[in-house]
Amino acid sequence: MKRSPRGRRPWADHYTHKARKENYVARSVYKLQEIQQRFKVLKRGQRVLDLGCAPGSWLQFASATVGSKGFVMGLDLQPVNLGRLPGVDSNVARTMVADIRALDEDALETIGRGYDLVMSDMAPATTGQKHVDAARSLTLCELALETACRVLRPGGHFVTKIFQGADHSSFSAAVARKFRRREHLKPRSTRKASKELFVVGLGFRSGGTHGRS
């Protein structure tokens, strides 16, 4: 069996090495950076909810972008230690172990409402079966959109990753109905073999029931 060179991960690439050099915990940060460059979803002083925040590179980038007057809440099934995320100010960012499939009113009370951006890089445990993986990804995206509609302020933004499949266009249409503008992006840092795509909703359409808490 042929072994990889010592210390080199089989999936390591330019973005992996760049992330390590720039003290990001994962290469996925560059996807969010490109989304930010294209759509300006993050601004100073914003409140941001990061769904599926582990290992934490989106937390790093978001907390640095919103600055000391902003706030970033990260949710994940596994705990994320903010102390191990370079550059993250614990006065700006918080994390919470939570299952997006079971966010009751008590959990929402802790998370809060009135967010300017809800972003999700969540992905299912993959099986290698494209139809199964796409269906699981769609379920997570629908949950992310449902959560966004519960916590976003009017005019807020939404970003989610979806695996392209038979039903991803219907999900995209659902985002278009909830937001004034809907966009798609496959960031340059996405691996060539990946079927992932980001759906971006800009300008949440709301009756104004989601005020800041």
GIDATA-V621552 format. One line per field, one symbol per residue. ss: DSSP state (H for helix, E for strand, - for the rest). psi: psi as a letter, one per 40 degrees, with the letter a starting at -180 (. if undefined). burial: 1 if it has 24 or more other ideal C-beta (glycine too) atoms within 12 Angstrom, else 0. A space follows every 10 residues. Layout:
BEGIN
ss: ???
psi: ???
burial: ???
END
This chain:
BEGIN
ss: ---------- ---HHHHHHH H-------HH HHHHHHHHH- ------EEEE E-----HHHH HHHHHH---- EEEEEE---- -HHH------ --EEEEE--H HH--HHHHHH H---EEEEEE ---------H HHHHHHHHHH HHHHHHHHHH HEEEEEEEEE EEE----HHH HHHHHHHHEE EEEEE----- -----EEEEE EEEE------ ---
psi: hhiiihehid ehaddddddd defieieede ddddddddef ehiheihhhh hfeieedddd ddddddadea hhhhiidiih hdeehhehhe ediiihhihd efgadddddd diafidhhih fiiihieehd dddddddddd dddddddddd eiiheiihhi hihhadeddd dddddddeid hhiihhideh ideieiihhh hhghhiefeg ii.
burial: 0000000000 0000110010 0001111111 1111110010 1100011111 1111111111 1111110001 1111110001 0100101110 0111110101 0010000100 1111111111 1111000000 0011111111 1111111111 1111111111 1111100100 1101100110 0111111011 0001011111 1111110001 000
END
